[in-house]
Amino acid sequence: MKTLYALRCFLFLFLFFSVTGLPAQSLSFSKPFSLLPNAKTDKSVSIIHFQRGYFIAWKEPGGFGKLHIAHLEKAHDTDFFEQEEQVLQNEETAFSPALVSLNDRIYIFWISKEGAIKYIINKDQKNFDKNKINTLKFNSAIKVAYGLTAAVVNNKIFIASHADDKNSLLYSLIETGADGGLKEAMLLKVPGKSSPDYPFVASLRDTAVRMAWRNKDGFIYYATYNSVKNKWSEATAIAASKSKYSPVIFGAPNSDRLFYIWSDPKKDSRVYYATKKMDMAPVKATQLPEWFSASSPVSICDMDNKSFLLAFVGAGQHLYMSYFINYNSASWMRDLLMPLKGNYTLKDIAIPGSHDAGMSVLTAAIGQVSGTINPCNTLTQIQDIAAQLNAGIRMFDLRCGTFNKQVYVKHSSSDCIDSAIGGGFGEKLSNITSAINEFIHKNTGEIVLLSFSHFCEKEIAQHALADSIVAGIGKDIIFKKTSKLLSGLTLKELAGKVIITFENYSGSNDYINSNSIANSSVTFMNFRREYAATNDINKMISKQEAFFDGMKNGVKDNDIVRLDWQLTQSPDEAAMVCNSFESEKTSVVVSSIMAITSAARKYKSIIDLADGGNKYLFQKIDEWMKDGKINNKNKPNIVYVDVAGTWVTDYCIDLNMQPLYQK
């Protein structure tokens, strides 16, 4: 199986990890592709990297199924092809198998019909000795069930499983003999921990292993076992999250970072991940795009110590695989784009953008009906700009106004406060400019684009605003006006710079470029975009489809294609639903009406609308690229969203691997 997409991914990953070893802040996953199209299973698969290739193991669907093992190898360091598939004709299991490597040997474990643990060992680089079936010998007659996982600790094999009862978790630490066979060992219950499912384990250090499981209510936990002290730590909760099965846990080689991946307990089988240093508990979960829908636990293995493979069972019981990288979201342009695409331009890549970027906080309500203004109808973001920068966001939409003789960013119905029906002030401009200054000096290969608009000369004159911004950010890191066209400016020329644009700017400040929003313009940068102005996702999708259809033959040299993916509130949401936030200021009757309306509409705040609409974004872009609606002449350069975060950075990284974004 060969795909151009897989070729791009491997090339991208190979070059990326040859130039960086920075600590990770996030994970970026490629879109899954079908692996071994004829293979099917109703339980999770197990995958492991061994020497130049990979082994993957699974059971056939059904109550009890035969075990299959396939060896995969990279062809010319670009893609996988299947070398050989082995089937254990006389062995069946009802549960997932487990692979582990120790001392240049590969072991595959499974649970037999009798509740024993059996295993075979590889006989060479590509094949197992399937004629020599071994059974683990334990000091007790406890039967195991549900599944098992394995890791290496202190040059021994650590096996974790579940007893043939409702709650008991089991573990064993097993020594190897001279021929690779496993010695008799103790099979013990994990003290003080219980689960209705089997756990997952990962090696931490030479003497420690981490085990993760879910409790009877679905909440997920981990604990650490010290093999020298023979002692378990107390249980720690993972991100207050729930899962339909125990979370998979994987330790990045030569790193102190762990990945936890699990599936939502709801019927949609969505996949979540959290990553954190091994001595810290994850506090935030990230949801993967909708095409990651796993019916059982995933399996992870490393590719080259810093890039990884994710294998899982998806639609139709088929096997799927995705590549993912462990990257630093604060420096993703320097680390991922510059080594490969330094000669590309902003018109050739995709970057994440933030709509009404400084509105993560409501500093003050403004306008003629300021009493009705609150976070529900004003806030568009959940992180301040400093945090968004570190999350990888690289384009910021900013509108400025004056409050208490200070300049703030704003979100309002009119450019000037005195004519606005309502609106609010967010972050202080000086805090934003100092955050950008600090960020760019620390992350010298990044490019930040600031787009200012909605000016009010009565509040602050454009020239004064320009001078303030330039002084706050610093001329040394601002991109100065040039006679070059946008289409001729390479990323390496822009690296470490802040591009500041004012809408329809005609001033004399050499550090402020002019932008526009038009079908055609002579400004330095013209945003081609379609703002749907609706709270209906279907209407927004229809508007965007027409937008891309209108540009299918290409755009001009100064055009930047911006995909404006925002749902906006209807008048009754903004005026009625959102006003329930301020119900103590209104009459009892009106408050009651607002409360009923809010309950019926489920508090459709701007943030709520964004959360609902953003889940369609990846699916639609992917669909439009497949059917040609998006082509290499009209592809999005800015994915511009509310509630911006690493989730949209992850996706832009994936877009930049796509064929449409290659020259």
Residue pairs with C-beta under 8 A, 6 or more apart in sequence:
1 33
1 34
1 35
1 37
1 79
1 80
1 81
1 82
2 75
2 78
2 79
2 81
3 33
3 79
4 659
5 30
5 31
5 33
5 657
5 658
5 659
6 33
6 78
6 79
6 80
6 323
7 78
7 79
8 657
8 658
8 659
8 662
9 30
9 323
9 657
10 74
10 77
10 78
10 79
10 323
11 78
12 336
12 340
12 656
12 657
13 303
13 304
13 307
13 323
13 325
14 77
14 304
15 339
15 340
16 307
16 325
16 327
16 335
16 336
16 339
16 340
17 304
17 305
17 306
17 307
17 325
19 335
19 339
20 328
20 335
21 306
22 327
22 328
22 331
22 335
23 257
23 328
24 252
24 257
24 275
24 326
24 327
24 328
25 327
25 328
25 329
25 330
25 390
25 391
25 646
26 275
26 286
26 327
26 328
26 329
26 391
26 392
26 646
26 649
26 650
27 259
27 273
27 275
27 286
27 324
27 325
27 326
27 327
27 650
28 324
28 325
28 327
28 649
28 650
28 653
28 654
29 288
29 289
29 292
29 310
29 322
29 323
29 324
29 650
29 654
30 322
30 323
30 324
30 654
30 657
31 289
31 291
31 322
31 622
31 654
32 291
32 292
32 310
32 312
32 314
32 320
32 321
32 322
33 320
33 321
33 322
34 318
34 319
34 320
35 56
35 80
35 311
35 319
35 320
35 321
36 56
36 70
36 82
36 85
36 319
37 318
39 58
39 68
39 70
39 318
39 319
40 60
40 61
40 316
40 317
40 318
40 319
41 58
41 59
41 60
41 61
41 65
41 313
41 317
41 319
42 59
42 61
42 62
42 65
42 295
42 296
42 313
42 317
43 58
43 59
43 95
43 96
43 147
43 296
43 313
44 96
44 147
44 296
44 297
44 298
44 299
44 312
44 313
45 56
45 57
45 58
45 96
45 299
45 311
45 312
45 313
45 319
46 56
46 57
46 58
46 96
46 97
46 98
46 99
46 108
46 299
47 54
47 55
47 56
47 57
47 99
47 299
47 300
47 301
47 309
47 311
48 54
48 55
48 56
48 99
48 100
48 101
48 106
48 301
49 301
49 302
49 303
49 309
50 101
50 106
50 122
50 125
51 125
52 73
52 74
52 125
53 71
53 72
53 73
53 74
53 83
53 125
53 126
54 71
54 72
54 73
54 80
54 301
54 309
55 69
55 70
55 71
55 72
55 99
55 106
55 108
55 122
56 69
56 70
56 72
56 299
56 311
56 319
57 67
57 68
57 69
57 70
57 97
57 99
57 108
58 67
58 68
58 96
58 97
58 313
58 319
59 65
59 66
59 67
59 68
59 92
59 93
59 94
59 95
59 96
59 97
59 110
60 66
60 68
61 317
63 94
64 92
64 93
64 94
64 113
65 92
65 93
65 94
66 87
66 88
66 89
66 91
66 92
67 87
67 88
67 91
67 92
67 93
67 97
67 108
67 110
68 85
68 86
68 87
68 88
69 85
69 86
69 87
69 88
69 108
69 128
69 130
70 82
70 83
70 84
70 85
70 86
71 82
71 83
71 84
71 85
71 126
71 127
72 80
72 81
72 82
72 83
73 80
73 81
73 83
73 126
74 80
75 81
80 321
83 126
84 126
84 127
86 127
86 128
86 130
88 120
88 130
88 133
90 133
91 110
91 112
91 118
91 133
92 112
92 113
93 110
93 111
93 112
93 113
94 111
94 113
95 110
95 111
95 145
95 146
95 147
95 148
95 198
96 147
96 148
96 296
96 297
97 108
97 109
97 110
98 108
98 109
98 110
98 147
98 148
98 149
98 150
98 159
99 106
99 107
99 108
99 109
99 150
100 106
100 107
100 109
100 150
100 151
100 152
100 157
101 107
101 152
102 152
102 155
102 157
102 176
103 155
103 176
103 180
105 121
105 122
105 176
105 180
106 121
106 122
106 128
107 119
107 120
107 121
107 150
107 157
107 182
108 119
108 120
108 128
109 117
109 118
109 119
109 136
109 148
109 150
109 159
110 117
110 118
110 119
110 148
111 117
111 118
111 144
111 145
111 147
111 148
111 161
112 118
112 135
114 143
115 143
115 144
115 145
115 164
116 135
116 136
116 143
116 144
117 135
117 136
117 144
117 148
117 159
117 161
118 133
118 134
118 135
118 136
119 134
119 135
119 136
119 182
120 128
120 129
120 130
120 132
120 133
120 134
121 128
121 129
121 132
121 134
121 180
121 181
122 128
122 129
123 129
134 181
134 182
136 159
136 172
136 174
136 182
136 185
137 183
137 184
137 185
138 172
138 184
138 185
138 186
138 187
139 184
139 185
139 186
139 187
140 186
140 187
142 163
142 164
142 170
142 187
143 163
143 164
144 161
144 162
144 163
144 164
144 170
144 187
145 161
145 162
145 163
145 164
145 198
146 161
146 162
146 197
146 198
147 161
147 162
147 197
147 198
148 159
148 160
148 161
148 162
148 198
149 159
149 160
149 161
149 198
149 199
149 200
149 201
150 157
150 158
150 159
150 160
150 201
151 157
151 158
151 160
151 201
151 202
151 203
151 209
152 158
152 203
153 173
153 203
153 204
153 206
153 207
153 208
153 209
153 225
153 227
154 173
154 206
154 207
154 227
154 228
156 173
156 174
156 175
156 176
156 227
157 173
157 174
157 176
157 182
158 171
158 172
158 173
158 174
158 201
158 203
158 209
158 225
158 227
159 171
159 172
159 174
160 169
160 170
160 171
160 190
160 198
160 199
160 200
160 201
160 211
161 169
161 170
161 171
161 198
161 199
162 168
162 169
162 170
162 195
162 197
162 198
162 199
163 169
163 170
163 189
166 196
167 194
167 195
167 196
167 216
168 189
168 190
168 194
169 189
169 190
169 193
169 194
169 195
169 198
169 199
169 211
169 213
170 187
170 188
170 189
170 190
171 187
171 188
171 190
171 211
171 225
172 185
172 186
172 187
172 188
173 185
173 186
173 227
174 182
174 183
174 185
175 182
175 183
175 185
176 182
176 183
177 183
190 199
190 211
190 223
190 232
191 232
192 232
192 235
193 211
193 213
193 221
193 223
193 232
193 235
194 215
194 216
195 213
195 214
195 215
195 216
195 246
196 214
196 216
197 213
197 214
197 245
197 246
198 213
198 246
199 211
199 212
199 213
199 246
200 211
200 212
200 213
200 246
200 247
200 248
200 249
200 297
201 209
201 210
201 211
201 212
201 249
202 209
202 210
202 249
202 250
202 251
202 258
203 209
203 210
203 251
204 210
204 224
204 251
204 258
204 278
207 226
207 227
207 228
208 224
208 225
208 226
208 227
209 224
209 225
209 227
210 222
210 223
210 224
210 225
210 249
210 251
210 258
210 278
211 222
211 223
211 224
211 225
211 249
212 220
212 221
212 222
212 238
212 246
212 247
212 248
212 249
212 260
213 220
213 221
213 222
213 246
213 247
214 220
214 221
214 242
214 243
214 245
214 246
214 247
214 262
215 221
217 242
218 242
218 243
218 244
218 265
219 237
219 240
219 241
219 242
220 237
220 238
220 239
220 241
220 242
220 243
220 246
220 247
220 260
220 262
221 235
221 236
221 237
221 238
222 235
222 236
222 238
222 249
222 260
222 281
223 232
223 233
223 234
223 235
223 236
224 232
224 233
225 231
225 232
225 233
226 232
226 233
236 281
237 281
238 247
238 260
238 274
238 281
238 282
239 274
239 281
239 282
239 283
239 284
239 285
241 262
241 272
241 274
241 285
242 264
242 265
243 262
243 263
243 264
243 265
243 272
244 262
244 263
244 264
244 265
244 269
245 262
245 263
245 296
245 297
246 262
246 297
247 260
247 261
247 262
247 297
248 259
248 260
248 261
248 262
248 297
248 298
248 299
248 300
249 258
249 259
249 260
250 258
250 259
250 261
250 300
250 308
251 257
251 258
251 259
251 278
252 258
252 259
252 302
252 305
252 306
252 308
252 326
253 302
253 305
254 305
255 326
256 277
256 278
256 279
257 275
257 276
257 277
257 278
257 326
258 275
258 276
258 277
258 278
259 273
259 274
259 275
259 300
259 308
260 273
260 274
260 275
260 282
261 271
261 272
261 273
261 298
261 300
261 310
262 271
262 272
262 273
262 297
263 269
263 270
263 271
263 272
263 294
263 297
264 270
264 271
264 272
268 293
269 293
269 294
269 295
270 287
270 288
270 290
270 292
270 293
271 287
271 288
271 292
271 293
271 294
271 298
271 312
272 285
272 286
272 287
272 288
273 285
273 286
273 288
274 282
274 283
274 284
274 285
274 286
275 282
275 326
276 282
276 283
286 646
286 647
286 650
287 647
289 618
289 619
289 651
290 615
290 618
290 619
291 618
291 619
291 622
292 312
292 322
293 314
293 315
294 312
294 313
294 314
295 313
295 314
295 317
296 312
296 313
297 312
298 310
298 311
298 312
299 310
299 311
299 312
300 308
300 309
300 310
300 311
301 308
301 309
301 311
302 308
302 309
303 309
303 323
306 325
306 326
307 323
307 324
307 325
307 326
308 323
308 324
308 325
308 326
309 321
309 322
309 323
309 324
310 321
310 322
310 323
310 324
311 319
311 320
311 321
312 319
312 320
312 321
312 322
313 319
313 320
314 320
325 653
327 335
327 336
327 653
328 335
329 390
329 391
329 392
329 646
329 649
330 389
330 390
330 392
330 439
330 442
330 443
330 446
331 443
331 445
331 446
332 392
332 649
332 653
333 351
333 394
333 445
333 446
333 447
333 491
333 495
334 443
334 444
334 445
334 446
334 495
335 445
336 653
336 656
337 344
337 349
337 491
337 656
338 445
338 491
338 492
338 495
341 348
341 349
341 491
341 656
342 490
342 491
342 492
342 495
343 490
343 491
343 492
344 490
344 491
344 663
345 486
345 487
345 488
345 489
345 490
345 491
346 447
346 449
346 486
346 489
346 491
346 494
346 560
346 637
347 486
347 487
347 557
347 559
347 560
347 637
348 661
348 663
349 491
349 637
349 656
349 661
350 635
350 636
350 637
350 638
350 639
350 652
350 655
350 656
350 661
351 394
351 395
351 447
351 449
351 637
351 638
351 639
351 652
352 392
352 393
352 394
352 395
352 638
352 639
352 641
352 644
352 648
352 649
352 651
352 652
353 393
353 394
353 395
353 396
353 397
353 449
353 562
353 638
353 639
353 640
353 641
353 644
354 381
354 385
354 388
354 393
354 395
354 396
354 397
354 640
354 641
354 644
355 380
355 397
355 564
355 566
355 640
355 641
355 642
355 644
356 380
356 381
356 397
356 399
356 409
356 411
356 426
356 642
357 380
357 381
357 385
357 388
357 393
357 396
357 397
357 398
357 409
357 644
358 381
358 384
358 385
358 396
358 398
358 408
358 409
358 426
358 427
358 432
359 378
359 379
359 380
359 381
359 409
359 411
359 424
359 426
359 427
360 379
360 380
360 381
360 382
360 383
360 384
360 385
360 426
360 427
361 379
361 384
361 426
361 427
362 373
362 374
362 375
362 378
362 379
362 424
362 425
362 426
363 403
363 408
363 424
363 425
363 426
363 427
363 428
364 403
364 404
364 408
364 424
364 425
365 371
365 373
365 374
365 378
365 422
365 423
365 424
366 373
366 401
366 403
366 410
366 412
366 417
366 420
366 422
366 423
366 424
366 425
367 373
367 412
367 413
367 414
367 417
367 420
367 421
367 422
367 423
368 420
368 421
368 422
369 421
369 422
370 422
371 582
371 585
372 422
372 575
372 578
372 579
372 582
373 422
373 423
373 424
374 578
374 579
374 581
374 582
375 581
375 605
376 577
376 578
376 581
376 603
376 605
376 606
377 422
377 569
377 573
377 574
377 575
377 578
377 605
377 606
378 411
378 423
378 424
378 606
379 411
379 424
379 426
379 605
379 606
379 607
380 411
380 566
380 606
380 607
380 610
380 642
380 643
381 388
381 642
381 643
381 644
382 607
382 643
382 645
383 391
383 644
383 645
384 427
384 431
384 435
385 396
385 427
385 432
385 435
385 436
386 431
386 435
386 438
386 439
388 396
388 644
388 645
389 435
389 436
389 439
389 448
390 439
391 644
391 645
391 646
391 649
392 646
392 648
392 649
392 652
393 644
393 645
393 648
393 649
394 446
394 447
394 448
394 449
395 448
395 449
395 451
395 638
395 640
396 448
396 449
396 450
396 451
397 451
397 453
397 640
398 409
398 432
398 450
398 451
398 452
398 453
399 409
399 410
399 411
399 412
399 415
399 452
399 453
399 454
400 407
400 408
400 409
400 410
400 429
400 452
400 455
400 459
400 460
400 465
401 407
401 408
401 409
401 410
401 412
401 416
401 417
401 425
401 456
401 459
401 460
402 408
402 417
402 459
402 460
403 425
406 428
406 429
406 430
407 428
407 429
407 430
407 460
407 465
407 468
408 425
408 426
408 427
408 428
408 429
409 425
409 426
409 427
409 429
409 432
410 417
410 423
410 424
410 425
410 426
410 454
411 423
411 424
411 426
412 420
412 422
412 423
412 424
413 420
413 421
413 422
413 423
414 420
414 421
414 423
415 454
415 455
415 456
416 456
416 458
416 459
417 423
417 456
417 459
418 458
429 468
429 469
429 472
430 468
430 472
432 472
433 468
433 469
433 471
433 472
433 473
434 472
436 448
436 450
436 473
436 498
437 472
437 473
437 474
437 477
439 446
439 448
440 446
440 448
440 473
440 477
440 496
440 497
440 498
441 477
444 495
444 496
445 495
445 496
446 495
446 496
447 491
447 494
447 495
447 496
447 497
447 499
448 497
448 498
448 499
449 498
449 499
449 501
449 638
450 469
450 498
450 499
450 500
450 501
451 501
451 503
451 515
451 527
452 465
452 469
452 500
452 501
452 502
452 503
453 502
453 503
454 503
455 462
455 465
455 502
455 503
460 468
462 502
462 505
462 507
463 507
463 508
463 509
466 500
466 502
466 505
466 507
466 509
466 511
466 512
467 509
469 500
469 512
470 478
470 500
470 509
470 511
470 512
473 498
473 500
475 511
477 496
477 497
477 498
478 497
478 498
478 499
478 500
478 511
479 494
479 497
479 498
479 499
479 500
479 511
479 513
480 510
480 511
481 510
481 511
481 512
481 513
481 524
482 489
485 557
485 558
486 524
486 525
486 557
486 558
486 560
487 557
487 558
488 557
499 513
499 525
500 511
500 512
500 513
501 512
501 513
501 514
501 515
501 524
501 525
502 512
502 513
502 514
502 515
503 514
503 515
503 516
503 517
504 514
504 515
504 516
504 523
505 512
505 513
505 514
505 515
505 523
506 514
513 523
513 524
513 525
514 523
514 524
514 525
515 523
515 524
515 525
515 526
515 527
516 523
516 525
516 526
516 527
517 526
517 527
517 529
518 526
519 528
520 526
520 556
521 558
522 558
523 558
524 558
525 558
525 560
526 556
526 558
526 559
526 560
527 559
527 560
527 562
527 638
528 551
528 555
528 559
528 560
528 561
528 562
529 547
529 561
529 562
529 563
529 564
529 640
530 543
530 544
530 546
530 547
530 564
531 564
531 566
532 539
532 540
532 543
532 544
532 564
532 566
532 567
532 568
533 568
534 540
534 543
534 567
534 568
535 567
535 568
535 569
535 570
535 573
535 604
535 609
536 567
537 567
537 612
537 613
537 616
540 565
540 567
540 613
541 616
541 620
544 563
544 565
544 620
545 624
545 629
548 624
548 629
548 630
548 634
549 629
551 561
551 633
551 634
552 628
552 629
552 631
552 633
552 634
553 633
554 633
554 634
555 561
555 633
555 634
560 637
560 638
561 634
561 635
561 636
561 637
561 638
562 636
562 637
562 638
562 640
563 621
563 636
563 638
563 639
563 640
564 640
565 613
565 614
565 617
565 639
565 640
565 641
566 610
566 613
566 640
566 641
566 642
567 609
567 610
567 612
567 613
568 606
568 609
569 577
569 578
569 604
569 605
569 606
569 609
572 597
572 601
573 601
573 604
573 605
576 593
576 594
576 597
576 598
577 594
577 597
577 598
577 601
577 603
577 604
577 605
578 605
579 586
579 594
580 591
580 594
580 595
580 597
580 598
580 603
583 590
583 591
583 594
583 595
584 591
586 594
602 608
606 642
607 642
607 643
609 642
610 641
610 642
610 643
611 643
614 641
614 642
614 643
614 647
614 648
617 639
617 641
617 648
617 651
618 651
621 630
621 636
621 639
621 655
623 629
624 630
625 635
625 658
625 660
630 636
630 660
631 660
632 660
635 660
635 661
636 655
639 648
639 651
639 652
639 655
641 648
655 661
